[in-house]
Amino acid sequence: MAEPPAGPPPPTASSEQSRLQGHLGHLTRQEEAALIEFKKASADQGLYRPETSTQRASHDDGTLVRYLRARRFVPADALAQFKDTELWRKENNLDALYERIDIHDYQEARSVYPQWTGRRDRRGIPVYFYELSKLDSKKMMAYAQATSRSKTKGPSPSRMLRLFALYENLTRFVMPLCSAVPGRPNPETPVDQSNNIVDISRVGLKQFWNLRSHMQDASQLATAHYPETLDRIFIIGAPSFFPTVWGWIKKWFDPITTSKIFILSPDQVKPTLSAFMDVSCIPRKYGGELDFECGMLPSIDPEIRKCLDVKNPKLEELFLTGPTRWVDGSEGDMVALSVGSIDGQPHKEAVATMHSWAVRTATGSSNFQRMHADYFQPMDSNNETSTKPQSRGDAQPQAPLQPPPPRQAPRATEMQPSASSIQQPPPPGLLNQEPQPTTAPPAVVQPPPQNTVIPGSTSTLPNGSILQSEPAGLDGQIEVQKGGAGALNSIVMPPPGLQRMESQYMTPATEPSELKHIQ
């Protein structure tokens, strides 16, 4: 009988250098050559549109590198998977799906899959949490019934369409947000992966068996169409029978994914998690300080909160638990759009802004910052341009705004398991084995921080609540005040030919003019 992974990952696994191998900005010459070959082959087949003087590339390099990493930088293999994904996206009309998915459907799906805690690890990677004991037979039956009468329709089963939307949120909203936040190491490399804490305490073998199809859906989808979006999975609370059944459970996942799964004993939980993330980002039940349980609103990282302006505190739930994506605002801002539909009516609303001093301009070129450092010149305390060329990561607003640490991240681009079907049932007699009881200190639930209410336009949440939000300015864009004491430092923007390229699938290519049509 195969044994489970031997405890926590090695100490070097939490180092930035370990994560950077094979990532944009840290490619070897051979890997850079593979990227060039892959882009050319994709363009020749009409799957990729290179950047021109008047048009952005259809996909950023961060997305393409994920496909190469998944296929060991063999361009032909990456091309085959990339082509499959592009055809799959077209068949399922993924872009339109995310725009029109019923918000009720989306939030129901979110409740039965890993949820973003609102926090990041020490490298800036988003941390997701999944508690399997809450997925009992009653909840899963209710979810199956809900998907059968779902308002979201398409060529794929309704349960899969909902799951597609969750992956789109990861790549279109969470990862770009984490990439744009100042202060993380190696801002030249986009955040394109996630970490997952998976609690399997109080789960019996019968429940594991009943959930196998549910977990396989996520596994197969991620490996096939969202490759290399998983950094690692920490399994917590494994019951006593788990080593016995690991041999057949691991067949649900591909070998690369199983190499990223680490099963932690009770005395390994806090030391291991602390090696990867600050104690403030670890849930209290595992020895940390974070008040978070599945089903709660994400508890937004204080560093994210410093540079994120939510227009109306009543929009916080819609912003963090519904389908959301980023578009370009004015002066380099990133504007979060809440999309989807409510009671059959299309919904699109600007709900938050990541201000320009937090958003650095990035292109698909890993050498962009080094080649064009002279375009990133922050203003000094007298609002004069510094004579020393610096990266935009060195620019920060003056007091009293109290910005995050000086370095900032480029924009960018779950559990990513893949699977084959289980060929044999579990060992006889184990299906009815009950899990050992476990105890954990109760989490203290606190409401998310509140911002100042700005009255304006209204929208309706699925629960019927009427929300207010500030309408866009006369030009449909959100302005950042500049000048005067304590104003934001101005940043010299690059010329038109060096504008940020955006991924259609991570951060969709959009223009500021889109905001003009949002009520």
DRENROMAR-927872 format. One line per 4 residues: number of its first residue (from 0); for each residue x, z, y of C-alpha. Coordinates in pm, 1 decimal. Layout:
% residues N
NUM) X:Z:Y | ...
% end
This chain:
% residues 519
0) 0.0:0.0:0.0 | 143.0:-102.5:335.4 | 224.2:175.9:578.8 | 112.9:179.2:942.8
4) 362.6:123.2:1223.6 | 616.4:402.5:1235.3 | 512.3:600.8:1537.9 | 584.7:526.1:1902.6
8) 783.3:228.1:2030.0 | 1157.1:273.8:2090.2 | 1261.4:420.6:2427.9 | 1389.9:82.0:2545.8
12) 1041.6:-66.7:2508.7 | 928.3:93.9:2834.0 | 1213.9:-58.0:3032.5 | 1146.9:-339.1:3275.3
16) 1427.8:-544.7:3123.5 | 1254.8:-535.8:2786.5 | 929.6:-670.1:2932.2 | 1093.1:-940.8:3143.7
20) 1233.9:-1142.9:2857.0 | 1053.4:-1475.9:2843.5 | 859.8:-1409.4:3164.0 | 849.3:-1613.1:3480.7
24) 1144.8:-1542.0:3704.5 | 1363.5:-1435.3:3410.5 | 1372.8:-1743.8:3191.4 | 1690.6:-1862.9:3027.4
28) 1811.4:-2219.2:3091.8 | 1665.9:-2328.0:2761.2 | 1330.9:-2169.2:2847.8 | 1330.0:-2331.8:3193.0
32) 1396.2:-2667.3:3026.5 | 1109.8:-2603.5:2783.3 | 877.7:-2530.7:3077.2 | 972.0:-2857.3:3246.8
36) 913.3:-3050.8:2924.3 | 581.5:-2874.1:2864.2 | 457.7:-2949.9:3215.8 | 550.0:-3317.0:3185.8
40) 381.0:-3354.2:2848.2 | 69.3:-3176.3:2975.3 | 56.5:-3398.7:3282.8 | 97.0:-3711.0:3069.4
44) -211.2:-3610.6:2870.0 | -414.6:-3526.0:3179.0 | -419.0:-3153.8:3104.4 | -209.2:-3048.3:3403.3
48) -194.3:-3173.4:3761.0 | 139.2:-3110.7:3935.2 | 155.8:-2994.3:4293.0 | 168.9:-3259.8:4563.4
52) 212.6:-3241.7:4938.4 | -165.6:-3225.4:4977.7 | -286.8:-3062.1:4656.7 | -203.6:-2752.9:4458.9
56) -109.9:-2762.8:4093.8 | -401.0:-2719.5:3854.6 | -227.5:-2431.5:3674.1 | 45.9:-2198.3:3792.9
60) 368.8:-2159.3:3601.5 | 277.1:-1805.6:3492.7 | -13.2:-1940.1:3288.1 | 195.3:-2214.6:3130.6
64) 474.3:-1973.4:3040.5 | 225.9:-1757.3:2848.2 | 152.1:-2052.1:2619.8 | 522.8:-2112.8:2572.6
68) 589.9:-1747.3:2490.2 | 310.5:-1753.4:2234.0 | 475.4:-2052.6:2064.9 | 837.3:-1935.6:2091.4
72) 908.8:-2184.6:2371.1 | 851.1:-2488.1:2151.3 | 687.4:-2731.0:2399.0 | 503.7:-2936.6:2134.9
76) 343.9:-2626.0:1981.7 | 250.1:-2487.0:2323.7 | 97.7:-2822.6:2417.5 | -123.0:-2822.6:2107.4
80) -262.6:-2478.4:2190.4 | -297.8:-2559.0:2560.0 | -491.5:-2877.2:2477.1 | -722.1:-2684.9:2243.5
84) -792.2:-2431.5:2517.8 | -862.1:-2693.3:2783.8 | -1109.0:-2870.9:2554.1 | -1270.5:-2537.3:2464.0
88) -1305.9:-2445.6:2831.4 | -1466.2:-2779.1:2906.2 | -1707.9:-2757.7:2611.9 | -1820.8:-2410.6:2716.5
92) -1808.1:-2484.9:3090.9 | -1616.1:-2161.6:3139.9 | -1579.6:-2186.1:3516.0 | -1955.7:-2223.4:3564.6
96) -2023.8:-1953.1:3304.0 | -1830.5:-1694.3:3501.4 | -2007.1:-1797.1:3821.5 | -2357.1:-1767.6:3677.1
100) -2342.6:-1501.6:3404.3 | -2620.8:-1249.4:3435.9 | -2471.2:-927.7:3568.4 | -2683.5:-721.3:3326.6
104) -2530.6:-919.2:3037.5 | -2179.9:-876.2:3175.4 | -2211.7:-500.4:3217.0 | -2357.4:-460.0:2867.9
108) -2057.5:-647.2:2725.3 | -1818.5:-434.7:2927.0 | -1964.8:-121.4:2765.6 | -1859.2:-224.6:2413.8
112) -1506.8:-354.2:2483.4 | -1189.2:-208.6:2638.5 | -1240.2:-102.5:2999.8 | -987.5:-104.1:3282.6
116) -916.4:250.3:3395.9 | -825.7:130.0:3745.2 | -465.0:236.3:3683.4 | -135.7:65.5:3605.1
120) 169.9:164.8:3408.0 | 514.3:210.1:3562.0 | 571.7:-166.1:3554.7 | 245.4:-248.2:3730.2
124) 58.4:-356.5:3414.8 | -313.3:-263.4:3404.4 | -412.4:8.7:3157.5 | -730.7:-36.2:2952.2
128) -908.9:231.0:2748.7 | -1123.7:190.0:2437.3 | -1304.1:467.5:2250.0 | -1441.2:343.1:1918.3
132) -1643.9:653.7:1834.4 | -1894.2:556.7:2105.5 | -1970.4:230.2:1924.5 | -2203.3:381.1:1668.1
136) -2454.8:179.7:1466.7 | -2737.2:250.5:1711.5 | -2539.9:123.9:2011.4 | -2412.3:-184.5:1831.5
140) -2759.6:-272.6:1704.0 | -2896.0:-244.3:2057.6 | -2613.8:-466.0:2182.1 | -2681.7:-727.9:1912.6
144) -3048.7:-735.3:2008.9 | -2958.7:-767.4:2376.3 | -2728.8:-1064.4:2311.9 | -3001.3:-1237.4:2110.6
148) -3226.8:-1240.9:2417.2 | -2946.6:-1296.9:2665.8 | -3017.8:-1500.9:2976.5 | -2667.0:-1647.5:2953.7
152) -2681.0:-1960.3:2736.6 | -2421.7:-2210.5:2620.7 | -2284.4:-2398.4:2317.9 | -2120.9:-2081.0:2182.7
156) -2315.1:-1774.6:2058.9 | -2435.2:-1543.9:2337.8 | -2213.9:-1258.4:2220.1 | -1908.9:-1484.3:2258.4
160) -2014.0:-1608.8:2601.8 | -2023.8:-1249.4:2721.9 | -1681.9:-1185.5:2573.9 | -1543.9:-1498.0:2745.4
164) -1651.3:-1353.1:3079.8 | -1461.9:-1027.7:3016.2 | -1141.2:-1220.4:2951.2 | -1200.5:-1423.7:3265.6
168) -1228.7:-1098.5:3461.6 | -896.7:-983.0:3319.9 | -716.5:-1300.2:3423.4 | -906.5:-1384.6:3742.7
172) -949.6:-1040.0:3891.3 | -749.7:-754.2:3737.7 | -415.7:-927.2:3681.6 | -402.9:-1100.3:4023.3
176) -491.7:-768.5:4187.4 | -215.3:-583.0:4004.1 | 30.3:-862.3:4088.1 | -48.7:-839.8:4458.6
180) -1.2:-463.6:4494.5 | 327.3:-362.4:4661.9 | 577.0:-129.3:4505.5 | 612.8:-240.2:4145.9
184) 947.5:-341.4:3997.6 | 1034.7:-710.6:3976.4 | 766.9:-850.3:4206.8 | 898.5:-1199.9:4137.7
188) 729.8:-1181.7:3796.4 | 348.0:-1196.7:3791.6 | 151.7:-937.7:3597.5 | 6.4:-1132.9:3306.4
192) -46.1:-869.8:3036.7 | -237.4:-547.5:2978.1 | -176.8:-218.1:2799.5 | -447.9:-63.5:2583.5
196) -510.2:297.2:2481.1 | -740.3:289.8:2177.8 | -889.9:618.1:2057.9 | -1012.8:603.4:1697.4
200) -1073.2:977.1:1650.6 | -1407.8:1079.2:1501.7 | -1446.4:732.2:1344.9 | -1528.4:710.1:975.8
204) -1423.4:427.5:749.0 | -1778.3:299.1:725.9 | -1788.1:263.3:1104.6 | -1454.2:80.2:1097.6
208) -1594.2:-159.9:841.3 | -1912.5:-217.7:1040.5 | -1709.6:-296.3:1353.7 | -1476.3:-545.7:1189.6
212) -1661.8:-858.1:1310.4 | -1693.4:-715.1:1660.4 | -1318.1:-656.8:1682.4 | -1233.7:-987.4:1516.8
216) -1427.6:-1175.4:1784.6 | -1197.0:-1034.8:2051.5 | -890.4:-1085.4:1834.8 | -949.1:-1449.4:1759.6
220) -1051.1:-1540.1:2113.0 | -748.9:-1379.9:2275.0 | -493.8:-1534.0:2042.9 | -648.8:-1880.0:2059.1
224) -727.5:-1910.8:2430.0 | -573.3:-1617.2:2621.2 | -230.3:-1597.5:2457.0 | 26.4:-1335.7:2548.0
228) -207.1:-1124.2:2758.3 | -135.4:-813.1:2550.9 | 167.7:-594.7:2615.4 | 92.1:-325.6:2356.5
232) -179.8:-109.4:2199.5 | -144.0:266.6:2158.6 | -361.6:396.6:1874.5 | -459.4:761.6:1921.3
236) -646.9:999.3:1692.8 | -596.0:810.6:1367.6 | -792.8:989.2:1091.2 | -622.9:1110.6:775.9
240) -736.5:811.5:569.7 | -593.5:557.9:814.7 | -254.2:504.7:640.4 | -444.0:426.2:321.2
244) -649.4:148.0:474.3 | -398.7:6.2:720.7 | -306.6:-263.5:470.5 | -647.1:-430.5:498.5
248) -721.4:-336.9:859.9 | -408.6:-512.1:985.4 | -534.2:-839.3:833.9 | -771.9:-850.5:1129.8
252) -476.8:-920.0:1356.6 | -199.1:-1178.4:1362.2 | 161.1:-1063.7:1294.9 | 265.8:-1080.6:1660.6
256) -22.0:-856.2:1760.4 | 39.8:-604.1:1481.3 | 398.3:-575.3:1606.4 | 251.4:-453.6:1937.3
260) 34.0:-182.3:1780.6 | 176.6:169.9:1779.7 | 1.6:457.2:1604.1 | 75.8:790.9:1766.8
264) 52.7:1132.5:1605.1 | -91.6:1414.9:1820.1 | 251.8:1539.9:1924.3 | 363.6:1187.2:2018.3
268) 71.2:1100.5:2247.1 | 173.6:1255.7:2579.6 | 551.9:1189.2:2551.8 | 491.9:823.7:2458.0
272) 227.7:753.4:2720.4 | 439.1:933.7:2983.8 | 728.4:700.6:2908.7 | 511.3:405.2:3007.4
276) 288.2:546.3:3279.5 | 273.2:827.2:3531.5 | 84.2:1139.1:3426.5 | -172.4:1062.0:3698.3
280) -265.5:747.4:3504.2 | -312.1:920.4:3167.0 | -662.9:1050.3:3082.5 | -690.5:1428.4:3080.4
284) -787.0:1440.0:2714.5 | -437.6:1310.3:2631.8 | -248.5:1551.6:2854.0 | -266.6:1356.0:3179.7
288) -441.8:1407.0:3512.0 | -682.5:1112.5:3520.1 | -1055.4:1187.1:3512.1 | -1173.6:885.6:3317.5
292) -1408.0:827.5:3026.2 | -1542.7:501.4:2885.7 | -1843.8:398.3:3087.3 | -1713.6:534.7:3416.9
296) -1616.1:326.9:3717.2 | -1244.4:244.6:3721.1 | -1053.6:512.7:3911.2 | -859.3:289.2:4145.6
300) -485.5:345.9:4167.9 | -398.1:510.3:4504.9 | -141.3:237.5:4572.1 | -409.2:-27.2:4522.9
304) -650.5:169.9:4738.5 | -402.9:174.3:5028.4 | -411.8:-201.9:5070.0 | -763.2:-272.6:4943.6
308) -1054.4:-269.0:5185.3 | -1391.9:-240.1:5010.6 | -1647.3:-352.6:5266.0 | -1919.4:-109.3:5164.7
312) -1890.4:190.9:4930.4 | -2224.5:95.7:4775.0 | -2061.1:-228.5:4661.4 | -1795.8:-40.2:4466.1
316) -1986.0:-49.5:4137.2 | -2067.2:-418.2:4168.1 | -1706.6:-493.6:4263.9 | -1549.1:-304.1:3972.6
320) -1796.4:-354.1:3688.5 | -1929.0:-705.5:3750.7 | -1774.2:-1054.3:3742.8 | -1534.0:-1080.9:4036.2
324) -1264.8:-1328.7:4137.6 | -1025.3:-1381.0:4426.2 | -1020.0:-1650.4:4694.4 | -795.0:-1705.5:4993.3
328) -903.3:-1543.5:5317.1 | -751.7:-1578.0:5661.1 | -388.4:-1502.9:5742.4 | -286.7:-1464.5:5379.6
332) -559.5:-1218.2:5281.9 | -708.0:-1218.3:4931.9 | -1085.9:-1183.0:4934.3 | -1272.5:-1058.3:4626.8
336) -1595.0:-1242.4:4552.9 | -1862.9:-1079.5:4340.8 | -2026.7:-1362.2:4144.6 | -2280.3:-1402.9:3864.4
340) -2658.4:-1386.7:3888.1 | -2913.6:-1111.1:3943.2 | -3264.3:-1157.8:3804.3 | -3197.0:-1529.3:3767.5
344) -3078.6:-1574.3:4125.2 | -2718.3:-1686.7:4194.2 | -2510.3:-1415.8:4354.4 | -2190.9:-1460.9:4554.4
348) -2071.1:-1201.5:4800.0 | -1739.8:-1107.4:4960.7 | -1698.2:-744.0:4861.4 | -1336.3:-650.0:4929.5
352) -1016.1:-766.9:5093.5 | -653.2:-729.0:4992.5 | -482.7:-757.5:5329.2 | -203.8:-1000.6:5402.9
356) 68.3:-739.0:5431.7 | 5.4:-661.2:5065.3 | -21.2:-1019.3:4942.6 | 299.9:-1213.9:4911.7
360) 301.9:-1589.7:4897.6 | 409.2:-1718.6:4557.1 | 421.4:-2055.2:4387.3 | 473.7:-2162.0:4033.1
364) 847.6:-2181.8:4097.9 | 1040.0:-1879.7:3978.3 | 1307.1:-1964.5:4236.4 | 1064.6:-1987.2:4528.5
368) 1151.4:-1659.2:4696.6 | 1525.6:-1713.4:4667.8 | 1507.6:-2074.8:4786.5 | 1279.0:-2004.3:5082.5
372) 1372.1:-1650.5:5180.3 | 1407.9:-1759.3:5543.6 | 1030.9:-1805.5:5562.5 | 970.3:-1440.6:5482.3
376) 1078.1:-1263.0:5798.6 | 895.7:-937.9:5881.9 | 859.5:-824.3:6240.0 | 1067.2:-533.1:6361.5
380) 929.7:-228.1:6543.8 | 918.7:-426.1:6870.0 | 715.3:-707.9:6711.5 | 1023.2:-930.1:6717.4
384) 1119.2:-1137.5:6416.3 | 1404.8:-986.8:6223.0 | 1720.5:-1198.5:6220.4 | 1797.8:-1100.8:5864.8
388) 1604.4:-1313.8:5614.2 | 1412.6:-1093.2:5376.0 | 1154.9:-1133.0:5106.1 | 796.8:-1072.9:5200.1
392) 820.9:-780.2:4966.8 | 1025.3:-603.9:5235.0 | 754.8:-636.4:5497.9 | 519.4:-344.3:5548.8
396) 280.2:-217.9:5812.6 | 380.0:47.9:6058.0 | 236.0:398.9:6080.4 | -30.0:525.3:6090.2
400) -149.5:290.3:5813.5 | 93.5:449.7:5566.6 | 145.9:145.5:5343.7 | 261.3:152.2:4984.6
404) 630.7:129.0:4891.9 | 810.3:-163.8:5051.6 | 833.5:-411.2:4764.5 | 527.3:-617.9:4684.1
408) 418.1:-843.2:4409.2 | 329.5:-1210.5:4380.3 | -20.2:-1308.0:4289.1 | -70.0:-1414.8:3934.8
412) -229.5:-1435.2:3653.6 | -719.0:-666.3:2615.6 | -667.5:-645.9:2339.2 | -521.5:-973.2:2220.9
416) -542.2:-949.8:1853.6 | -616.4:-1256.3:1641.1 | -743.5:-1252.5:1299.1 | -829.5:-1399.6:972.2
420) -1137.0:-1284.9:788.8 | -1106.4:-992.4:552.4 | -1076.7:-1129.2:203.6 | -1140.2:-808.2:10.9
424) -1343.1:-493.8:77.3 | -1170.1:-161.2:133.9 | -1070.8:60.9:-158.1 | -1368.6:194.4:-358.4
428) -1512.1:525.1:-247.5 | -1363.0:515.6:101.3 | -1659.8:370.3:288.5 | -1843.2:700.4:279.9
432) -1542.9:915.3:363.8 | -1604.9:1112.9:680.6 | -1343.7:1146.6:955.3 | -1179.5:1478.0:1023.2
436) -1324.2:1650.8:1328.5 | -1108.0:1644.9:1634.6 | -1137.3:1828.9:1958.9 | -1038.0:1734.3:2306.7
440) -1082.0:1901.7:2643.8 | -1379.1:1759.0:2831.3 | -1301.8:1516.2:3108.4 | -1404.8:1608.0:3459.5
444) -1608.9:1326.2:3609.2 | -1547.6:1262.3:3974.8 | -1698.4:991.0:4194.1 | -1470.4:717.0:4322.6
448) -1333.2:745.8:4675.5 | -1576.8:635.5:4938.7 | -1510.2:404.5:5228.6 | -1687.8:369.7:5559.7
452) -2020.0:188.1:5541.5 | -2035.8:-129.7:5746.7 | -2393.5:-247.0:5781.7 | -2474.2:-613.7:5750.1
456) -2620.0:-843.9:5489.2 | -2800.6:-710.9:5183.8 | -2798.6:-777.6:4810.5 | -2969.7:-624.5:4509.8
460) -2798.7:-458.5:4216.4 | -2935.8:-496.1:3863.0 | -3082.4:-146.4:3891.9 | -3285.4:-253.1:4194.3
464) -3073.1:-77.2:4457.1 | -3041.7:-254.3:4790.2 | -2680.3:-284.8:4899.8 | -2549.8:-353.4:5246.7
468) -2236.4:-548.1:5320.3 | -2060.3:-677.4:5625.0 | -2118.3:-1050.6:5671.9 | -1820.7:-1277.8:5714.4
472) -1698.8:-1353.8:6062.6 | -1802.9:-1659.2:6258.5 | -1553.7:-1867.4:6069.9 | -1649.3:-1710.9:5736.3
476) -1315.6:-1534.4:5706.5 | -1201.4:-1177.1:5734.7 | -948.2:-1119.7:6008.5 | -665.0:-869.4:6015.5
480) -603.9:-709.6:6352.5 | -251.6:-756.6:6482.6 | -58.2:-634.1:6782.5 | -48.7:-304.6:6964.5
484) 74.5:35.1:6857.4 | 55.0:96.3:6486.1 | -49.5:-262.0:6414.0 | 34.7:-445.3:6096.1
488) 367.4:-621.3:6088.5 | 325.0:-994.1:6131.8 | 462.9:-1214.8:5857.2 | 583.6:-1566.4:5919.7
492) 382.2:-1782.5:5682.0 | 553.4:-2067.0:5496.5 | 485.9:-2424.2:5604.8 | 187.7:-2609.0:5451.2
496) 397.6:-2768.9:5179.1 | 496.7:-2426.6:5045.4 | 155.5:-2266.9:5010.4 | 71.4:-2052.5:4711.2
500) -35.4:-2242.3:4400.9 | -320.1:-2077.4:4212.5 | -421.3:-2100.7:3850.9 | -762.9:-2241.1:3779.2
504) -798.7:-1983.7:3507.9 | -618.5:-1679.3:3643.4 | -692.2:-1706.4:4012.6 | -900.5:-2019.4:4061.9
508) -774.9:-2270.9:4315.8 | -1001.1:-2224.9:4616.0 | -990.2:-2279.2:4986.4 | -1076.9:-2032.8:5266.1
512) -1366.9:-2262.8:5356.2 | -1553.9:-2132.5:5050.6 | -1610.6:-1810.3:5240.5 | -1804.3:-1996.7:5507.5
516) -2089.9:-2053.5:5266.9 | -2124.4:-1690.8:5159.6 | -2412.8:-1507.0:5317.5
% end
